[in-house]
């Protein structure tokens, strides 16, 4: 009979929390633990090419599935992944980072062991990671199950990453299986605070001539989208920041378009900034989503709803959960039917000249064709730079999940992240939009996508370098150049059976044909889309100008 151990207990708690895939890279301190992963009936091991890619994949998984799991070895492995974990922390993504460490006896002896700094201190890396995780545990033989329960609960409830160090011998310690489920989140809202908030909302709406809603990423991270949609059913004009554009229906009559501060379309900016009352739901302004903080919003006219509190003018309401606050606003708007409803019509898209099939592919035509290709049920990840901001001027079908990483803004993030997203939601077609410079950073995980049979559609924007850096500074400088790759040949090298398709396109018609074929394909399709080096999406050009100005300020 197999002994039930600490490793089994951890895996059962992760499975209870919905985890079905464990991403990582093996190391000698993790191998015994990975035996337990391999034997687990519900969790599948997903070996990646390197730890950074595994961390990004776990992040992509968590964004669509609620919790991600990452395994690395001590020292070299965990530090390779720390940038990915930091990105999860910055962007409110719950990933549990499990690190296999030397045995307690080896650590107690203080010897110069491999993967350590050789000084006998085995706590260096845990202290480093504490800065970019919400909770940390170093397992002990006497308290391991309690520590696991505490950490998994904290990561799930706070929607932030956690760090779990397992000495190799502790992972094999016999324990009893869980006797009861992990605790549910405590009720955040104070009923008296909710009543006071509801009264304040009613009073504010009673004297308003116009109301608008601005929504952002925290609505999605806190699973409050259905509650936001109740607010929007009133027909009020609304917009989202690019970071959170998936939280609203871009086909709705009240949708104005994306709000980017001074880089917004005039109608969007007026609709948001001039409203008598602006309901801000889960909004976190960042430099890259606000035109470098060029928003002009009067706090005295806002109802600001955050994760566990809300603010109306100078009045603060806490503790108050976002879901309850949104429901209160929805109820008060429903009591005033039609008063603030508008039909904004289709928001304008970026202007573009008519394109013929034989025309040379441009940024404008590229993103127009990609947007036309998308369907309800697609998962779209757009890497920071031309891809993320090129799509800013395009409307997306409501059923499309669209994501990027505009706060942490690590280029190359989305290539491994699409692996995690695809495994989290296999019923959705994964679509990756990424620049050639960004893709070179994490290109090894293309092989992992092929290995796992992920039917992704990958558009690599080939414009010979770091375009966003070029337009910020150094338009023709060598430091913004990259090596020239044949991406279709690279796919062939990673796919010796030839089950996937790579195609190079440089005209509008060729791109359209390649996308149409990709829609019908059951395998992975990589499209190397060649565009002029100096062609820049309009939104990115505006943001780059703002970035350059910000970098010049003292």
C-alpha positions as CSV (number, residue, x, y, z in Angstrom):
1,X,0.0,0.0,0.0
2,X,1.4,3.4,-1.0
3,X,2.1,5.8,1.9
4,X,0.1,9.1,1.8
5,X,2.6,12.0,2.1
6,X,2.8,15.7,2.3
7,X,3.3,15.9,-1.5
8,X,0.0,14.0,-1.9
9,X,-1.7,16.3,0.5
10,X,-0.6,19.4,-1.4
11,X,-1.7,17.9,-4.8
12,X,-5.1,17.0,-3.4
13,X,-5.6,20.6,-2.1
14,X,-4.6,22.0,-5.5
15,X,-7.0,19.5,-7.3
16,X,-9.8,20.6,-4.8
17,X,-9.1,24.2,-6.0
18,X,-9.5,23.2,-9.6
19,X,-5.9,22.8,-10.7
20,X,-5.6,20.2,-13.4
21,X,-2.1,21.1,-14.9
22,X,1.2,21.6,-13.1
23,X,3.8,23.6,-15.0
24,X,7.5,23.5,-14.4
25,X,11.0,22.2,-15.1
26,X,12.4,19.2,-13.2
27,X,15.5,19.4,-10.9
28,X,17.1,16.9,-8.6
29,X,15.4,18.5,-5.5
30,X,12.0,18.1,-7.1
31,X,12.1,14.7,-8.8
32,X,10.6,12.7,-5.9
33,X,7.8,15.3,-5.7
34,X,7.2,15.0,-9.4
35,X,6.7,11.2,-9.0
36,X,3.6,12.1,-7.0
37,X,2.4,14.6,-9.7
38,X,2.8,11.9,-12.3
39,X,0.7,9.5,-10.2
40,X,-2.0,11.9,-9.3
41,X,-5.4,11.0,-11.0
42,X,-6.5,14.6,-11.7
43,X,-3.3,16.7,-12.2
44,X,-1.1,16.5,-15.4
45,X,2.5,17.5,-15.4
46,X,3.4,20.0,-18.2
47,X,7.2,20.2,-18.6
48,X,8.4,23.5,-20.1
49,X,11.6,24.5,-21.8
50,X,12.7,26.8,-19.0
51,X,11.4,28.1,-15.7
52,X,10.6,31.6,-16.9
53,X,8.3,30.0,-19.6
54,X,6.8,27.7,-17.0
55,X,6.0,30.7,-14.8
56,X,4.4,32.5,-17.7
57,X,2.4,29.4,-18.6
58,X,1.1,29.0,-15.0
59,X,0.1,32.7,-15.1
60,X,-1.8,32.2,-18.4
61,X,-3.5,29.2,-16.9
62,X,-4.5,31.1,-13.7
63,X,-6.0,34.0,-15.7
64,X,-8.6,31.6,-17.2
65,X,-8.9,29.0,-14.5
66,X,-8.6,30.8,-11.2
67,X,-5.4,29.2,-9.8
68,X,-2.1,28.2,-11.4
69,X,0.7,25.9,-10.1
70,X,4.4,26.2,-10.9
71,X,7.2,23.8,-9.9
72,X,10.9,24.7,-9.9
73,X,14.0,23.5,-8.2
74,X,15.9,25.5,-5.5
75,X,18.0,28.5,-6.4
76,X,18.7,28.4,-10.1
77,X,15.2,27.3,-11.0
78,X,13.2,29.6,-8.7
79,X,15.3,32.6,-9.6
80,X,14.8,31.9,-13.3
81,X,11.0,32.0,-12.6
82,X,11.0,35.0,-10.3
83,X,10.2,37.6,-13.0
84,X,7.1,35.6,-14.0
85,X,6.0,35.4,-10.4
86,X,6.5,39.2,-10.0
87,X,4.4,39.7,-13.0
88,X,1.6,37.6,-11.5
89,X,1.9,39.7,-8.3
90,X,1.7,43.0,-10.2
91,X,-1.3,41.9,-12.3
92,X,-3.3,40.1,-9.5
93,X,-2.9,36.6,-10.8
94,X,-3.0,33.7,-8.3
95,X,-0.1,31.3,-8.9
96,X,1.4,28.9,-6.3
97,X,5.1,28.6,-6.8
98,X,6.3,25.2,-5.3
99,X,10.1,25.0,-4.9
100,X,11.9,21.7,-4.2
101,X,14.8,22.3,-1.7
102,X,17.7,20.3,-0.2
103,X,16.7,18.1,2.8
104,X,16.5,19.6,6.2
105,X,19.7,17.7,7.2
106,X,21.7,19.2,4.3
107,X,20.4,22.7,5.2
108,X,21.2,22.2,8.9
109,X,24.7,21.2,8.1
110,X,25.2,24.5,6.2
111,X,27.5,23.0,3.6
112,X,28.2,24.5,0.2
113,X,25.5,22.6,-1.8
114,X,24.8,23.0,-5.5
115,X,22.2,25.6,-6.5
116,X,23.0,27.6,-3.3
117,X,25.4,30.5,-2.9
118,X,27.8,28.3,-1.0
119,X,27.6,30.3,2.3
120,X,25.4,27.9,4.2
121,X,22.4,30.2,4.2
122,X,19.5,28.5,2.5
123,X,17.0,31.3,3.0
124,X,18.4,33.8,0.5
125,X,15.9,33.0,-2.3
126,X,12.9,32.7,0.0
127,X,13.6,36.2,1.2
128,X,13.9,37.5,-2.4
129,X,10.6,35.9,-3.4
130,X,8.8,37.3,-0.3
131,X,8.9,40.7,-2.0
132,X,6.8,39.5,-5.0
133,X,4.4,37.0,-3.3
134,X,1.5,37.6,-0.9
135,X,2.3,34.7,1.4
136,X,5.1,32.2,1.9
137,X,5.6,28.9,3.7
138,X,8.7,26.8,4.3
139,X,7.3,23.4,5.2
140,X,8.1,21.6,8.4
141,X,7.5,18.0,9.4
142,X,5.3,19.0,12.4
143,X,3.0,21.5,10.7
144,X,3.1,20.8,6.9
145,X,-0.6,20.2,6.3
146,X,-1.7,23.3,8.2
147,X,0.9,25.4,6.3
148,X,-0.4,24.1,3.0
149,X,-4.0,24.8,3.9
150,X,-3.1,28.3,5.0
151,X,-1.1,29.1,1.9
152,X,-3.5,27.7,-0.7
153,X,-6.4,29.5,1.0
154,X,-4.4,32.8,1.0
155,X,-3.5,32.5,-2.7
156,X,-7.0,31.7,-3.8
157,X,-8.7,34.4,-1.7
158,X,-6.3,37.2,-2.3
159,X,-5.8,36.5,-6.0
160,X,-2.0,36.9,-5.6
161,X,0.9,34.4,-5.9
162,X,2.3,32.4,-3.1
163,X,5.6,30.6,-2.4
164,X,5.9,27.1,-0.9
165,X,9.4,25.7,-0.2
166,X,9.4,21.9,0.3
167,X,12.6,20.3,1.6
168,X,12.9,16.9,-0.2
169,X,12.5,14.9,2.9
170,X,9.5,16.8,4.1
171,X,7.6,16.1,0.9
172,X,7.9,12.4,1.7
173,X,6.7,12.7,5.3
174,X,3.6,10.6,5.9
175,X,0.4,12.5,6.8
176,X,-3.4,12.0,6.9
177,X,-5.5,13.0,3.9
178,X,-7.6,16.2,4.2
179,X,-10.6,15.6,6.5
180,X,-12.6,18.6,5.3
181,X,-12.7,21.1,2.5
182,X,-10.6,24.3,2.5
183,X,-12.5,27.2,4.0
184,X,-14.6,29.5,1.8
185,X,-13.8,33.2,1.7
186,X,-15.0,35.2,4.7
187,X,-17.9,37.5,4.0
188,X,-16.3,40.9,3.3
189,X,-19.3,43.3,3.4
190,X,-20.6,44.9,6.5
191,X,-24.4,45.1,6.0
192,X,-24.5,48.6,7.7
193,X,-21.8,49.8,5.3
194,X,-23.8,48.4,2.3
195,X,-26.9,50.3,3.4
196,X,-25.0,53.5,3.8
197,X,-23.4,53.1,0.4
198,X,-26.7,52.3,-1.3
199,X,-28.3,55.5,0.2
200,X,-25.3,57.6,-1.0
201,X,-25.6,56.1,-4.5
202,X,-29.3,56.9,-4.6
203,X,-28.7,60.4,-3.5
204,X,-26.0,61.0,-6.1
205,X,-28.1,59.6,-8.9
206,X,-31.2,61.6,-8.0
207,X,-29.5,64.9,-8.9
208,X,-27.4,63.6,-11.9
209,X,-28.2,64.4,-15.5
210,X,-25.7,61.9,-16.9
211,X,-24.0,58.7,-15.7
212,X,-21.2,56.7,-17.2
213,X,-19.3,53.6,-16.2
214,X,-15.5,53.0,-16.6
215,X,-14.5,49.3,-15.9
216,X,-11.1,47.7,-15.7
217,X,-9.2,44.5,-14.9
218,X,-10.0,44.1,-11.2
219,X,-13.6,43.3,-12.2
220,X,-12.4,40.1,-13.9
221,X,-9.8,39.2,-11.3
222,X,-12.5,39.4,-8.6
223,X,-15.0,37.4,-10.6
224,X,-17.5,40.3,-10.6
225,X,-18.3,40.5,-14.3
226,X,-21.9,39.3,-13.9
227,X,-22.4,42.0,-11.3
228,X,-21.0,44.7,-13.6
229,X,-23.2,43.5,-16.5
230,X,-26.2,44.1,-14.2
231,X,-25.1,47.7,-14.0
232,X,-24.7,47.9,-17.8
233,X,-28.1,46.5,-18.5
234,X,-29.5,49.9,-17.6
235,X,-28.0,51.2,-20.9
236,X,-25.6,53.7,-19.4
237,X,-22.7,54.7,-21.6
238,X,-19.6,52.8,-20.7
239,X,-16.0,52.2,-21.6
240,X,-13.1,50.1,-20.4
241,X,-9.4,50.5,-20.1
242,X,-7.4,48.3,-22.5
243,X,-6.2,46.2,-19.5
244,X,-9.7,45.2,-18.7
245,X,-11.5,45.4,-22.1
246,X,-12.8,41.9,-21.8
247,X,-15.1,42.8,-18.9
248,X,-17.7,44.6,-21.1
249,X,-19.6,43.7,-24.2
250,X,-18.1,45.7,-27.0
251,X,-21.2,45.2,-29.1
252,X,-23.5,46.7,-26.5
253,X,-25.5,49.8,-27.4
254,X,-23.9,51.9,-24.6
255,X,-20.3,50.9,-25.3
256,X,-18.2,54.0,-26.2
257,X,-14.9,52.4,-26.9
258,X,-11.6,52.0,-25.0
259,X,-10.5,54.8,-22.6
260,X,-6.8,55.8,-22.7
261,X,-6.8,59.2,-21.2
262,X,-5.6,61.8,-23.8
263,X,-5.1,59.1,-26.4
264,X,-8.8,58.2,-26.3
265,X,-11.2,59.0,-29.2
266,X,-12.8,62.4,-28.5
267,X,-16.3,60.8,-28.0
268,X,-15.0,58.3,-25.5
269,X,-13.1,60.9,-23.6
270,X,-16.1,63.3,-23.5
271,X,-18.5,60.5,-22.4
272,X,-16.3,59.4,-19.5
273,X,-14.7,62.7,-18.3
274,X,-17.8,64.9,-18.7
275,X,-20.4,62.6,-17.0
276,X,-22.1,64.0,-13.9
277,X,-21.5,60.7,-12.2
278,X,-18.8,58.3,-13.2
279,X,-18.9,54.8,-11.7
280,X,-15.4,53.4,-11.8
281,X,-15.4,49.6,-11.3
282,X,-12.1,47.9,-10.6
283,X,-10.1,50.7,-12.3
284,X,-6.3,50.8,-11.8
285,X,-4.7,53.5,-14.0
286,X,-1.2,52.6,-15.2
287,X,1.1,54.7,-17.4
288,X,0.6,52.4,-20.4
289,X,-3.2,52.3,-20.2
290,X,-3.9,55.9,-19.4
291,X,-1.7,57.7,-21.9
292,X,0.9,58.2,-19.1
293,X,-1.6,59.4,-16.6
294,X,-3.3,61.9,-18.9
295,X,-6.8,61.0,-17.6
296,X,-8.8,64.1,-16.4
297,X,-11.4,62.7,-14.0
298,X,-12.8,64.7,-11.2
299,X,-12.8,62.6,-8.0
300,X,-15.8,64.6,-6.7
301,X,-18.0,63.2,-9.4
302,X,-17.0,59.5,-9.1
303,X,-18.4,56.5,-7.4
304,X,-15.2,54.4,-7.2
305,X,-15.6,50.7,-6.5
306,X,-12.5,48.7,-5.5
307,X,-11.9,45.2,-4.3
308,X,-13.1,45.5,-0.7
309,X,-14.2,49.2,-0.4
310,X,-15.8,52.0,-2.3
311,X,-15.5,55.8,-2.3
312,X,-18.0,58.5,-3.2
313,X,-16.4,61.9,-3.0
314,X,-14.7,62.1,0.4
315,X,-16.8,59.3,1.9
316,X,-15.2,55.9,2.2
317,X,-17.2,52.7,2.6
318,X,-15.5,49.7,4.0
319,X,-15.6,46.7,4.3
320,X,-17.6,46.5,1.1
321,X,-17.1,43.8,-1.6
322,X,-17.0,44.8,-5.2
323,X,-19.9,42.4,-6.1
324,X,-22.1,43.9,-3.4
325,X,-21.3,47.5,-4.4
326,X,-22.0,46.8,-8.1
327,X,-25.3,45.2,-7.2
328,X,-26.3,48.2,-5.2
329,X,-25.5,50.5,-8.1
330,X,-27.4,48.2,-10.5
331,X,-30.5,48.3,-8.2
332,X,-30.5,52.1,-7.9
333,X,-30.2,52.5,-11.7
334,X,-33.0,50.0,-12.2
335,X,-35.2,52.2,-10.0
336,X,-34.7,54.9,-12.6
337,X,-35.4,53.0,-15.8
338,X,-34.2,54.6,-19.0
339,X,-33.1,57.8,-17.4
340,X,-29.4,57.5,-18.2
341,X,-29.6,55.0,-21.2
342,X,-28.0,55.9,-24.4
343,X,-27.3,54.3,-27.8
344,X,-23.7,55.1,-28.4
345,X,-23.6,53.2,-31.6
346,X,-20.5,51.4,-32.9
347,X,-17.4,53.2,-31.6
348,X,-15.1,54.3,-34.3
349,X,-12.2,52.1,-35.3
350,X,-8.8,53.4,-36.4
351,X,-9.1,54.9,-39.9
352,X,-7.5,52.9,-42.7
353,X,-7.3,53.2,-46.5
354,X,-9.1,50.6,-48.5
355,X,-7.0,47.5,-48.8
356,X,-6.7,45.2,-51.9
357,X,-5.5,41.6,-51.8
358,X,-2.3,42.5,-53.5
359,X,-1.4,45.4,-51.2
360,X,1.7,45.3,-49.1
361,X,0.7,44.3,-45.5
362,X,0.6,47.3,-43.1
363,X,-0.1,47.5,-39.4
364,X,-3.5,48.9,-40.1
365,X,-4.5,46.1,-42.5
366,X,-2.9,43.4,-40.2
367,X,-5.0,44.2,-37.2
368,X,-8.2,44.7,-39.3
369,X,-7.8,41.2,-40.8
370,X,-7.0,39.7,-37.4
371,X,-10.1,41.3,-35.8
372,X,-12.3,40.1,-38.7
373,X,-10.9,36.5,-38.2
374,X,-11.8,36.3,-34.5
375,X,-15.0,34.5,-33.4
376,X,-16.9,34.0,-30.1
377,X,-15.1,31.5,-28.0
378,X,-11.5,32.5,-29.0
379,X,-8.9,33.3,-26.4
380,X,-6.6,36.1,-27.6
381,X,-3.4,37.0,-26.0
382,X,-1.6,40.1,-27.4
383,X,2.0,40.8,-26.4
384,X,3.1,44.2,-25.2
385,X,3.8,46.6,-28.0
386,X,2.4,46.6,-31.6
387,X,0.2,43.6,-30.9
388,X,-1.5,44.9,-27.8
389,X,-2.0,48.4,-29.0
390,X,-2.6,47.5,-32.6
391,X,-5.7,45.7,-31.5
392,X,-6.8,48.8,-29.5
393,X,-8.7,50.3,-32.4
394,X,-10.6,47.1,-33.2
395,X,-13.9,45.8,-31.8
396,X,-13.9,42.3,-30.5
397,X,-16.8,39.8,-30.5
398,X,-18.3,39.6,-27.0
399,X,-17.3,36.0,-26.5
400,X,-13.6,36.6,-27.1
401,X,-11.3,36.6,-24.1
402,X,-8.6,39.2,-24.7
403,X,-5.6,39.6,-22.5
404,X,-2.1,41.1,-22.2
405,X,0.3,42.3,-19.6
406,X,0.3,46.1,-19.7
407,X,1.5,46.7,-16.2
408,X,4.4,44.3,-15.7
409,X,4.8,44.6,-19.5
410,X,7.3,41.7,-19.9
411,X,7.8,41.2,-23.7
412,X,7.6,37.5,-24.6
413,X,5.1,36.8,-21.8
414,X,2.2,35.7,-24.1
415,X,3.9,32.9,-26.0
416,X,4.2,30.6,-22.9
417,X,1.0,32.2,-21.4
418,X,-1.0,31.0,-24.4
419,X,0.1,27.4,-23.5
420,X,-1.4,27.8,-20.0
421,X,-4.5,29.5,-21.3
422,X,-5.1,26.8,-23.9
423,X,-4.8,24.0,-21.4
424,X,-7.0,25.8,-18.9
425,X,-9.8,26.2,-21.5
426,X,-9.3,23.7,-24.2
427,X,-12.7,24.3,-25.7
428,X,-11.6,27.8,-26.8
429,X,-9.4,28.4,-29.8
430,X,-6.1,30.0,-28.7
431,X,-4.8,33.0,-30.7
432,X,-1.5,34.6,-30.0
433,X,-0.4,38.0,-31.4
434,X,3.3,38.7,-30.7
435,X,6.1,40.7,-32.2
436,X,9.3,39.1,-33.5
437,X,11.5,40.6,-30.8
438,X,9.2,39.5,-28.0
439,X,8.8,36.0,-29.5
440,X,12.6,35.5,-29.6
441,X,12.7,35.9,-25.8
442,X,10.5,32.8,-25.1
443,X,10.6,31.0,-28.5
444,X,11.6,27.7,-26.8
445,X,8.1,27.3,-25.6
446,X,6.9,27.0,-29.2
447,X,8.2,23.5,-28.9
448,X,6.1,22.9,-25.8
449,X,3.0,24.1,-27.7
450,X,3.8,21.6,-30.5
451,X,4.5,18.8,-28.0
452,X,1.1,19.2,-26.3
453,X,-0.8,19.5,-29.5
454,X,-2.2,23.0,-28.8
455,X,-4.1,24.1,-31.9
456,X,-3.0,27.8,-31.6
457,X,-3.1,30.4,-34.3
458,X,0.2,32.4,-33.8
459,X,0.7,35.6,-35.6
460,X,4.4,36.8,-35.4
461,X,4.7,40.4,-36.4
462,X,7.9,40.5,-38.3
463,X,9.1,44.1,-38.4
464,X,12.8,43.5,-37.7
465,X,13.2,44.7,-34.2
466,X,11.8,46.4,-31.1
467,X,9.3,48.7,-32.7
468,X,7.9,50.2,-29.5
469,X,11.5,51.1,-28.4
470,X,12.2,52.6,-31.8
471,X,9.3,55.0,-31.6
472,X,10.2,56.0,-28.0
473,X,13.9,56.6,-28.7
474,X,16.4,55.3,-31.3
475,X,14.4,55.0,-34.5
476,X,17.4,53.7,-36.4
477,X,19.8,52.7,-33.6
478,X,21.4,49.3,-33.7
479,X,20.3,48.5,-30.1
480,X,16.7,48.2,-31.3
481,X,17.6,45.7,-34.0
482,X,17.3,41.9,-33.6
483,X,18.6,38.9,-35.5
484,X,16.5,37.9,-38.5
485,X,14.7,34.6,-38.1
486,X,12.8,32.4,-40.5
487,X,9.9,31.6,-38.2
488,X,8.3,29.1,-40.5
489,X,11.6,27.1,-40.6
490,X,11.9,27.3,-36.8
491,X,8.4,25.8,-36.5
492,X,9.6,23.0,-38.8
493,X,12.6,22.3,-36.6
494,X,10.4,22.0,-33.6
495,X,7.8,19.8,-35.4
496,X,9.7,17.0,-37.1
497,X,6.5,15.1,-37.9
498,X,5.2,18.1,-39.9
499,X,1.8,18.1,-38.3
500,X,1.6,21.9,-38.0
501,X,1.7,24.7,-40.5
502,X,4.0,27.7,-40.9
503,X,3.5,30.4,-43.6
504,X,5.1,33.7,-44.3
505,X,2.9,36.5,-45.6
506,X,3.5,40.0,-46.7
507,X,0.3,41.0,-48.5
508,X,-3.2,41.6,-47.3
509,X,-4.6,38.8,-49.4
510,X,-2.0,36.3,-48.3
511,X,-2.8,37.1,-44.6
512,X,-6.5,36.7,-45.2
513,X,-6.0,33.3,-46.9
514,X,-3.6,32.1,-44.1
515,X,-6.1,33.1,-41.4
516,X,-9.0,31.4,-43.2
517,X,-7.0,28.2,-43.5
518,X,-6.0,28.4,-39.8
519,X,-9.6,28.5,-38.8
520,X,-10.2,25.2,-40.5
521,X,-7.0,23.5,-39.3
522,X,-6.9,21.1,-36.3
523,X,-3.2,21.8,-35.7
524,X,-1.1,24.8,-34.8
525,X,-0.6,27.5,-37.5
526,X,2.2,30.0,-37.3
527,X,1.9,33.1,-39.6
528,X,5.0,35.2,-40.0
529,X,3.4,38.5,-40.9
530,X,5.9,40.8,-42.5
531,X,5.2,44.6,-42.1
532,X,7.4,47.7,-42.8
533,X,9.9,48.4,-40.0
534,X,8.7,52.0,-39.5
535,X,5.0,51.3,-39.5
536,X,3.4,51.9,-36.1
537,X,-0.3,51.5,-34.9
538,X,-1.7,55.0,-34.1
539,X,-2.4,54.2,-30.4
540,X,1.1,53.0,-29.9
541,X,2.5,56.1,-31.7
542,X,0.6,58.3,-29.2
543,X,1.7,56.3,-26.2
544,X,5.3,56.2,-27.4
545,X,5.3,60.0,-27.7
546,X,4.0,60.3,-24.2
547,X,6.6,57.8,-22.9
548,X,9.4,59.7,-24.5
549,X,8.2,62.9,-22.9
550,X,7.9,61.2,-19.5
551,X,11.4,59.8,-19.8
552,X,12.7,63.3,-20.4
553,X,11.1,64.8,-17.4
554,X,13.2,65.1,-14.2
